Amino acid sequence: MSASHQDSLKPTVQLLPEVNRWPSSFQTPTKNALLSLRAKLDLPSDRPIVASGHQSIVFHPGIIAKLIALDHVAKHSGSASVWIVPDQDVVDPALVRTPTTEGRFLTEQMIRLGGESNLNAPSAVLPAIEIDQDLHESLSEIASWLMGYEHEGSIAEQFASATIGYLCELLDLELPILIYASELIASGAGTELIDAMFEDPRTAATKYNQSVEQHPDAGVRPLMMTEDSVELPLWRVEGHARTQVIVRDGDSIDRSNLMPTGLLMTAIMRSQLCELFIHGMGGYEYDQITEHWIRSWRGEELAPAVGVSATMMIEHTSDHDIPEPAQAAWIAHHAKHDPSMLGDQQAAAQKEELVQSIKTAKADGNRIKAAELFAQMQSLLQDTRSSNAPTLEQFRSDAQNARRASRSKELAKDRTWGFPFYSTEQLKSLKDQIVQALVESH
C-alpha cells in the first residue's frame, strides 16, 4: 500500500465552533422540575448531562465521532453521557449498503440483515427483527450483537443497543444512557413548549418559519400555514402511521400519541435534559434554527451545542492507469467510424475520398448518387470493423473498465460506509484523532 493511500485512510476531524470555544465544565441544574423530569426518564439528577444522538442505523464514522466526543467530554467534565435516538423517524436500519469487489473494482450492493423493508413507519413502532445468520463476513460481528437484542421492544431499541454497545466495547468508551424521542412527550418533557404551541399555534409556527428563513442552507422546510390551519412541529403516531399535526381554528386539540419532530426534539433536550448537546455537522447547522426559534418565540436560551464529525475512507486500492471515462468512451465510439484509429490507413483514405464525393454529389443536387456513395462508405466501414474486431472490442472493454474504475474511485472516497466496513485499527485511530483534537482545545 502506497504512502499516499495510507494517508487517505487516516481520519480527518472537524470541530465546530473553534476548538477553544467548546465548554469544558457544566453546572448541575437545581430546579426541582428539571431534576424530577430527569429522574422520570431514568437520567441522573446529581450531575450535569452531556448528550448526543443519532438514528438507530448502522452508521458511518462521522457519527462515531459524536459518540467518542460524548464519552471524552462527559468523563472530563464529571457529567453523565446520554444518547438520544430519534425513533420518531422513518428509517430502514436492517438495509445496509455494503462495499463489494468485482475483480479489481469496488462496487456496492444492498444487504438486508433481516426483517422486511420499511417505507412509512417510525422505527419506534416496529418490532425487533430476527437477524439472518448467513451474512456478509464483514457484517458478522454486528449481526451477532443484533441477535443479542432480538428481545427488545422495538427495532430502534434493538439497533441502538447493539450498535452503541458494540462500538463502546470496541473503542473502550463508557456506555451512554440511551433514551428515545418517542418517550419524551409521554414523560412530560417539553410540556411547557407544547402547551404554548397549542395555546397560540400561529405565533409558534410563524416564529418557527421565520427562523427557518434565517438559515436557508440547513435544508429545513417551513411549517404549512393557511388562513384557518397551522402545522406544528409534531408527529402523531397511531399504529404504524405517522402523520403531521395540523391545528385548525375552532377545533378541539387531540394531545394523544404525540412525538416531536427533529427540531422540537433538540429543543426539549437542550432546554431540559442536558447541559451540552454534541451534533454532527448537519445537526449543528440546522439546530441554529432551533436556537433562533426558541429565543424569538419564548425568549429563552438553550444549553450550548457543538459539532463534531470525521471523514475516513475504507481500505481499497483503486486503479490509476485507466483513461478517463469520457475519453475512453469517445475512442470506443469514434474508432468505429474512423479507420485511421484502427491503424488501417488505406481504408481511411478510401473513406475520405467517399466523403468528398458525397459532398460533391449533394452540391450538384444528385441525391441518388450521394445515397449510393454513402452506402459504399458504410460497407467500407463495416468491412473495416469486421477485420479489426479485436481492436474495437478492446476499445469497448477499455471504456467499460474506465467507467467501472471511475465509479470504484468514487466509492473508495465515499465517507458514508457503515462502521463494520472499516478496520478495527482505523476506528481506534479515529478515537485517537478525536481525543487529540479535544485535548488540544483546552
VEXDREN-2710 file (C-alpha; in Angstrom, 1 decimal):
% VEXDREN-2710
k/r/px/py/pz
1/MET/0.0/0.0/0.0
2/SER/1.4/3.4/-1.0
3/ALA/2.1/6.1/1.5
4/SER/-0.4/8.4/-0.2
5/HIS/-3.1/5.6/0.1
6/GLN/-2.2/5.0/3.7
7/ASP/-2.6/8.8/4.3
8/SER/-6.1/8.7/2.7
9/LEU/-7.2/6.1/5.2
10/LYS/-6.4/8.4/8.2
11/PRO/-9.4/10.2/9.6
12/THR/-9.8/13.9/9.3
13/VAL/-11.7/15.6/12.1
14/GLN/-13.8/18.7/12.1
15/LEU/-15.0/20.5/15.2
16/LEU/-17.4/23.4/15.4
17/PRO/-17.1/26.0/16.8
18/GLU/-13.4/26.6/17.1
19/VAL/-11.8/24.1/19.4
20/ASN/-11.0/26.6/22.1
21/ARG/-14.7/27.6/22.3
22/TRP/-16.0/24.2/23.4
23/PRO/-17.3/24.5/27.0
24/SER/-15.4/22.2/29.5
25/SER/-17.4/22.5/32.7
26/PHE/-21.1/22.4/33.5
27/GLN/-23.4/23.0/36.4
28/THR/-25.9/20.5/37.8
29/PRO/-29.4/22.0/37.5
30/THR/-31.1/23.0/40.7
31/LYS/-34.7/23.4/39.6
32/ASN/-36.8/20.7/41.2
33/ALA/-38.9/20.4/38.0
34/LEU/-35.9/19.6/35.9
35/LEU/-34.5/17.1/38.4
36/SER/-37.8/15.4/38.7
37/LEU/-38.2/15.1/34.9
38/ARG/-34.7/13.7/34.5
39/ALA/-35.4/11.1/37.2
40/LYS/-38.6/10.1/35.5
41/LEU/-36.6/9.3/32.4
42/ASP/-34.0/7.4/34.5
43/LEU/-31.4/10.1/34.0
44/PRO/-29.1/11.1/36.8
45/SER/-30.1/14.2/38.7
46/ASP/-26.9/14.5/40.8
47/ARG/-24.6/15.7/37.9
48/PRO/-24.7/17.5/34.6
49/ILE/-25.6/15.7/31.4
50/VAL/-23.8/15.9/28.1
51/ALA/-25.9/14.5/25.2
52/SER/-25.7/13.5/21.6
53/GLY/-27.6/11.0/19.4
54/HIS/-28.5/9.6/16.0
55/GLN/-30.9/7.4/14.3
56/SER/-30.6/3.7/15.1
57/ILE/-28.9/2.5/11.9
58/VAL/-25.5/1.0/11.0
59/PHE/-24.0/4.5/10.8
60/HIS/-20.7/5.8/9.4
61/PRO/-17.6/7.1/11.2
62/GLY/-18.8/10.7/11.2
63/ILE/-21.5/9.6/13.7
64/ILE/-19.0/7.6/15.7
65/ALA/-17.1/10.8/16.1
66/LYS/-20.0/12.1/18.2
67/LEU/-20.0/9.0/20.4
68/ILE/-16.3/9.4/21.0
69/ALA/-16.6/13.1/21.7
70/LEU/-19.5/12.5/24.0
71/ASP/-17.5/10.0/26.1
72/HIS/-14.5/12.3/26.3
73/VAL/-16.4/15.4/27.3
74/ALA/-18.6/13.7/29.8
75/LYS/-15.6/12.0/31.5
76/HIS/-13.5/15.1/31.7
77/SER/-16.4/17.3/33.0
78/GLY/-17.8/14.8/35.5
79/SER/-21.0/14.6/33.6
80/ALA/-23.3/11.8/32.6
81/SER/-23.5/10.8/28.9
82/VAL/-26.8/10.4/27.2
83/TRP/-27.6/9.2/23.6
84/ILE/-31.0/10.2/22.2
85/VAL/-32.4/8.0/19.5
86/PRO/-34.8/9.8/17.1
87/ASP/-37.1/6.8/16.8
88/GLN/-39.9/9.0/15.5
89/ASP/-38.0/8.9/12.2
90/VAL/-38.8/6.5/9.3
91/VAL/-35.7/4.5/8.7
92/ASP/-34.9/1.0/7.5
93/PRO/-32.0/0.1/9.7
94/ALA/-31.7/-3.5/8.5
95/LEU/-30.9/-2.5/5.0
96/VAL/-27.1/-1.9/4.8
97/ARG/-25.2/-0.6/1.8
98/THR/-22.2/-2.9/1.5
99/PRO/-18.9/-2.5/-0.4
100/THR/-18.0/-5.5/-2.6
101/THR/-15.4/-6.2/-5.2
102/GLU/-15.7/-7.4/-8.8
103/GLY/-12.2/-8.1/-9.9
104/ARG/-10.1/-5.1/-9.1
105/PHE/-13.1/-2.8/-9.0
106/LEU/-15.0/-1.7/-5.9
107/THR/-18.8/-1.9/-6.3
108/GLU/-21.7/-1.8/-3.9
109/GLN/-24.8/-3.8/-3.0
110/MET/-27.7/-3.6/-0.6
111/ILE/-27.8/-6.3/2.0
112/ARG/-30.7/-6.9/4.3
113/LEU/-29.8/-8.1/7.8
114/GLY/-33.3/-9.4/8.4
115/GLY/-36.9/-8.4/8.6
116/GLU/-39.0/-6.6/5.9
117/SER/-38.5/-3.2/4.3
118/ASN/-39.9/-0.1/6.0
119/LEU/-41.1/2.8/4.0
120/ASN/-43.6/4.5/6.2
121/ALA/-43.5/3.6/9.9
122/PRO/-41.3/5.3/12.5
123/SER/-38.8/2.8/14.0
124/ALA/-40.4/3.3/17.5
125/VAL/-43.4/1.2/16.5
126/LEU/-41.7/-1.6/14.6
127/PRO/-40.8/-4.7/16.5
128/ALA/-37.2/-6.0/16.8
129/ILE/-36.3/-8.4/14.0
130/GLU/-34.7/-11.8/13.7
131/ILE/-31.3/-11.4/12.1
132/ASP/-30.2/-13.6/9.3
133/GLN/-27.3/-15.9/10.2
134/ASP/-25.8/-16.2/6.8
135/LEU/-24.5/-12.7/6.1
136/HIS/-21.5/-11.0/4.5
137/GLU/-18.4/-11.7/6.6
138/SER/-17.9/-8.0/7.4
139/LEU/-21.3/-7.9/9.0
140/SER/-21.0/-11.0/11.1
141/GLU/-19.8/-9.1/14.3
142/ILE/-22.6/-6.5/14.3
143/ALA/-25.1/-9.2/13.3
144/SER/-24.1/-11.2/16.4
145/TRP/-24.7/-8.1/18.6
146/LEU/-28.1/-7.5/16.9
147/MET/-29.1/-11.1/17.6
148/GLY/-28.4/-10.5/21.3
149/TYR/-31.1/-7.7/21.3
150/GLU/-33.8/-9.5/19.4
151/HIS/-35.9/-9.3/22.6
152/GLU/-36.0/-5.5/22.6
153/GLY/-39.4/-3.7/22.3
154/SER/-38.7/-2.1/19.0
155/ILE/-36.3/-2.2/16.1
156/ALA/-35.0/1.2/17.2
157/GLU/-34.0/-0.2/20.6
158/GLN/-32.5/-3.3/19.0
159/PHE/-30.2/-1.4/16.6
160/ALA/-29.4/1.4/19.1
161/SER/-28.4/-1.1/21.8
162/ALA/-26.4/-3.3/19.5
163/THR/-24.5/-0.6/17.6
164/ILE/-23.7/1.7/20.6
165/GLY/-22.9/-1.3/22.7
166/TYR/-20.5/-2.8/20.1
167/LEU/-18.7/0.4/19.5
168/CYS/-18.3/1.3/23.1
169/GLU/-16.8/-2.1/23.8
170/LEU/-14.5/-1.9/20.7
171/LEU/-13.3/1.6/21.5
172/ASP/-13.3/1.4/25.3
173/LEU/-16.0/4.0/25.8
174/GLU/-18.4/4.3/28.6
175/LEU/-21.8/3.2/27.6
176/PRO/-24.1/6.2/27.5
177/ILE/-27.7/6.2/28.7
178/LEU/-30.0/5.5/25.8
179/ILE/-33.2/7.4/25.6
180/TYR/-35.8/7.6/22.8
181/ALA/-37.6/10.6/21.2
182/SER/-40.8/8.6/21.4
183/GLU/-40.6/8.7/25.2
184/LEU/-40.1/12.5/25.6
185/ILE/-43.6/13.9/25.4
186/ALA/-45.2/11.0/27.2
187/SER/-42.8/11.5/30.1
188/GLY/-43.7/15.2/30.4
189/ALA/-40.6/16.6/28.7
190/GLY/-41.3/19.7/26.7
191/THR/-44.8/20.2/28.2
192/GLU/-44.4/24.0/28.5
193/LEU/-43.4/24.2/24.8
194/ILE/-46.3/22.1/23.7
195/ASP/-48.7/23.9/25.9
196/ALA/-47.6/27.2/24.4
197/MET/-47.8/25.9/20.9
198/PHE/-51.4/24.7/21.4
199/GLU/-52.4/27.9/23.1
200/ASP/-51.2/30.0/20.2
201/PRO/-50.2/27.8/17.3
202/ARG/-50.0/30.5/14.8
203/THR/-47.4/32.5/16.7
204/ALA/-45.3/29.4/17.4
205/ALA/-45.4/28.4/13.7
206/THR/-44.7/31.9/12.5
207/LYS/-41.6/32.2/14.7
208/TYR/-40.5/28.8/13.5
209/ASN/-40.8/29.7/9.9
210/GLN/-39.0/33.0/10.4
211/SER/-36.2/31.1/12.0
212/VAL/-36.1/28.6/9.0
213/GLU/-35.8/31.6/6.7
214/GLN/-32.7/32.8/8.6
215/HIS/-30.9/29.6/7.7
216/PRO/-31.9/28.6/4.1
217/ASP/-28.9/26.3/3.7
218/ALA/-29.9/24.0/6.6
219/GLY/-32.5/22.1/4.4
220/VAL/-35.4/22.5/6.8
221/ARG/-38.8/23.2/5.3
222/PRO/-41.2/25.7/6.8
223/LEU/-44.4/24.6/8.5
224/MET/-47.5/24.8/6.4
225/MET/-49.9/27.6/7.3
226/THR/-53.3/28.6/5.8
227/GLU/-56.0/31.1/6.9
228/ASP/-57.6/28.6/9.2
229/SER/-55.0/25.9/9.9
230/VAL/-51.4/25.6/11.2
231/GLU/-48.9/22.8/11.1
232/LEU/-46.9/22.3/14.3
233/PRO/-43.5/20.5/14.6
234/LEU/-45.1/17.4/15.9
235/TRP/-45.9/13.9/14.7
236/ARG/-49.0/11.9/15.7
237/VAL/-48.4/8.1/15.6
238/GLU/-51.2/5.7/15.6
239/GLY/-50.5/2.1/14.7
240/HIS/-47.7/2.2/12.1
241/ALA/-48.9/5.5/10.6
242/ARG/-47.1/8.8/11.3
243/THR/-49.0/12.0/10.4
244/GLN/-48.3/15.7/10.7
245/VAL/-50.1/17.6/13.4
246/ILE/-52.4/20.2/11.9
247/VAL/-54.4/22.5/14.2
248/ARG/-57.5/24.1/12.7
249/ASP/-59.2/27.1/14.1
250/GLY/-62.1/26.2/16.4
251/ASP/-61.3/22.5/16.6
252/SER/-60.5/20.8/19.9
253/ILE/-56.9/19.6/20.2
254/ASP/-56.0/16.0/20.5
255/ARG/-52.8/15.5/22.5
256/SER/-52.6/11.8/22.3
257/ASN/-49.7/9.8/20.7
258/LEU/-47.5/12.8/20.0
259/MET/-43.8/12.7/19.1
260/PRO/-41.5/15.6/18.4
261/THR/-40.0/16.4/15.0
262/GLY/-36.3/16.8/14.9
263/LEU/-36.0/20.5/15.9
264/LEU/-38.5/20.2/18.7
265/MET/-36.7/17.1/19.9
266/THR/-33.4/19.0/20.3
267/ALA/-35.3/22.0/21.8
268/ILE/-36.6/19.7/24.5
269/MET/-33.2/18.1/25.0
270/ARG/-31.4/21.4/25.2
271/SER/-34.0/23.1/27.4
272/GLN/-34.5/20.4/30.0
273/LEU/-32.4/17.3/29.6
274/CYS/-28.7/18.3/29.1
275/GLU/-26.1/21.0/29.7
276/LEU/-24.4/20.4/26.3
277/PHE/-25.5/18.8/23.1
278/ILE/-23.0/17.4/20.6
279/HIS/-24.2/17.4/17.0
280/GLY/-22.7/16.3/13.7
281/MET/-22.1/19.0/11.1
282/GLY/-25.6/18.8/9.6
283/GLY/-27.2/18.9/13.0
284/TYR/-25.0/21.8/14.2
285/GLU/-26.2/23.8/11.2
286/TYR/-29.9/23.1/11.4
287/ASP/-30.1/23.4/15.2
288/GLN/-29.2/27.0/14.8
289/ILE/-32.8/27.3/13.6
290/THR/-33.9/25.8/17.0
291/GLU/-31.9/28.3/18.9
292/HIS/-33.3/31.2/16.9
293/TRP/-36.9/29.8/17.2
294/ILE/-36.9/29.4/20.9
295/ARG/-35.2/32.7/21.5
296/SER/-37.6/34.7/19.3
297/TRP/-40.7/32.8/20.4
298/ARG/-40.1/32.1/24.1
299/GLY/-37.3/34.5/24.9
300/GLU/-35.2/31.6/26.3
301/GLU/-31.7/30.4/25.7
302/LEU/-30.9/26.7/25.2
303/ALA/-28.0/24.7/26.5
304/PRO/-25.0/25.2/24.2
305/ALA/-24.4/23.0/21.2
306/VAL/-21.2/22.0/19.4
307/GLY/-20.5/20.0/16.3
308/VAL/-18.0/17.2/15.5
309/SER/-17.6/15.0/12.5
310/ALA/-14.9/12.9/10.8
311/THR/-14.1/11.7/7.3
312/MET/-12.5/8.3/6.8
313/MET/-12.1/6.1/3.7
314/ILE/-12.4/2.3/3.6
315/GLU/-9.4/0.2/2.7
316/HIS/-9.3/-0.2/-1.1
317/THR/-6.6/0.4/-3.7
318/SER/-8.0/1.9/-6.9
319/ASP/-6.5/1.7/-10.4
320/HIS/-4.8/4.8/-11.7
321/ASP/-3.7/3.7/-15.2
322/ILE/-7.1/3.7/-16.9
323/PRO/-8.1/6.7/-19.0
324/GLU/-10.9/9.0/-18.0
325/PRO/-14.3/7.5/-18.8
326/ALA/-15.3/10.3/-21.3
327/GLN/-12.0/9.9/-23.2
328/ALA/-12.3/6.1/-23.3
329/ALA/-15.9/6.3/-24.5
330/TRP/-15.0/8.8/-27.2
331/ILE/-12.3/6.4/-28.5
332/ALA/-14.6/3.4/-28.5
333/HIS/-17.3/5.3/-30.4
334/HIS/-15.2/7.2/-32.9
335/ALA/-13.0/4.2/-33.8
336/LYS/-16.0/2.5/-35.4
337/HIS/-16.2/5.5/-37.8
338/ASP/-12.5/6.3/-38.3
339/PRO/-10.3/3.5/-39.8
340/SER/-7.2/5.5/-39.0
341/MET/-7.8/4.9/-35.3
342/LEU/-7.6/1.2/-36.1
343/GLY/-4.4/1.6/-38.0
344/ASP/-6.0/1.0/-41.4
345/GLN/-4.7/4.0/-43.4
346/GLN/-5.8/2.6/-46.7
347/ALA/-9.4/2.4/-45.6
348/ALA/-9.1/5.8/-44.0
349/ALA/-8.0/7.3/-47.4
350/GLN/-10.9/5.5/-49.2
351/LYS/-13.4/6.9/-46.7
352/GLU/-12.1/10.4/-47.1
353/GLU/-12.5/10.1/-50.9
354/LEU/-16.1/8.9/-50.5
355/VAL/-16.9/11.7/-48.1
356/GLN/-15.6/14.3/-50.6
357/SER/-17.6/12.6/-53.4
358/ILE/-20.7/12.6/-51.3
359/LYS/-20.3/16.3/-50.7
360/THR/-19.9/16.9/-54.5
361/ALA/-23.0/14.9/-55.3
362/LYS/-25.1/16.8/-52.8
363/ALA/-23.8/20.1/-54.1
364/ASP/-24.8/19.0/-57.7
365/GLY/-28.2/18.1/-56.4
366/ASN/-27.7/14.4/-57.3
367/ARG/-29.3/12.8/-54.3
368/ILE/-29.4/9.3/-55.8
369/LYS/-25.6/9.4/-56.4
370/ALA/-25.0/10.7/-52.9
371/ALA/-27.0/7.8/-51.4
372/GLU/-25.1/5.3/-53.5
373/LEU/-21.8/6.7/-52.3
374/PHE/-23.0/6.8/-48.7
375/ALA/-23.9/3.1/-48.9
376/GLN/-20.4/2.3/-50.3
377/MET/-18.9/4.2/-47.3
378/GLN/-21.0/2.3/-44.8
379/SER/-20.0/-1.0/-46.5
380/LEU/-16.3/0.1/-46.3
381/LEU/-16.7/0.9/-42.6
382/GLN/-18.4/-2.4/-41.9
383/ASP/-15.6/-4.4/-43.6
384/THR/-13.1/-2.4/-41.6
385/ARG/-14.9/-3.1/-38.3
386/SER/-15.0/-6.8/-39.1
387/SER/-11.4/-7.0/-39.9
388/ASN/-10.4/-5.1/-36.8
389/ALA/-13.0/-6.6/-34.4
390/PRO/-10.5/-7.5/-31.7
391/THR/-9.2/-3.9/-31.5
392/LEU/-12.7/-2.5/-31.4
393/GLU/-13.6/-4.9/-28.6
394/GLN/-10.6/-3.8/-26.7
395/PHE/-11.7/-0.2/-27.0
396/ARG/-15.2/-1.1/-25.8
397/SER/-13.7/-3.0/-22.9
398/ASP/-11.4/-0.1/-22.0
399/ALA/-14.4/2.2/-22.0
400/GLN/-16.4/-0.1/-19.8
401/ASN/-13.5/-0.6/-17.4
402/ALA/-12.9/3.2/-17.3
403/ARG/-16.5/3.7/-16.2
404/ARG/-16.2/0.9/-13.6
405/ALA/-12.8/2.3/-12.4
406/SER/-14.2/5.8/-12.1
407/ARG/-17.2/4.5/-10.0
408/SER/-14.7/2.4/-8.0
409/LYS/-12.7/5.5/-7.1
410/GLU/-15.9/7.4/-6.1
411/LEU/-17.0/4.6/-3.8
412/ALA/-13.5/4.3/-2.3
413/LYS/-13.7/8.1/-1.4
414/ASP/-17.2/7.8/0.0
415/ARG/-17.2/8.7/3.7
416/THR/-20.7/7.2/4.5
417/TRP/-20.0/3.5/4.6
418/GLY/-21.2/1.8/7.7
419/PHE/-18.7/1.3/10.5
420/PRO/-18.4/-2.5/10.0
421/PHE/-16.5/-1.9/6.8
422/TYR/-13.6/-0.1/8.5
423/SER/-10.8/-2.0/10.2
424/THR/-10.5/-2.0/14.0
425/GLU/-7.2/-0.1/13.6
426/GLN/-9.0/2.6/11.6
427/LEU/-11.7/3.0/14.2
428/LYS/-9.2/3.2/17.0
429/SER/-7.3/5.7/15.0
430/LEU/-10.5/7.7/14.7
431/LYS/-10.8/7.7/18.5
432/ASP/-7.2/8.9/18.9
433/GLN/-7.7/11.7/16.4
434/ILE/-11.0/12.9/18.1
435/VAL/-9.5/12.8/21.6
436/GLN/-6.3/14.6/20.4
437/ALA/-8.4/17.4/18.9
438/LEU/-10.5/17.8/22.0
439/VAL/-7.5/17.7/24.3
440/GLU/-5.9/20.5/22.3
441/SER/-9.0/22.6/22.7
442/HIS/-8.4/23.0/26.5
END
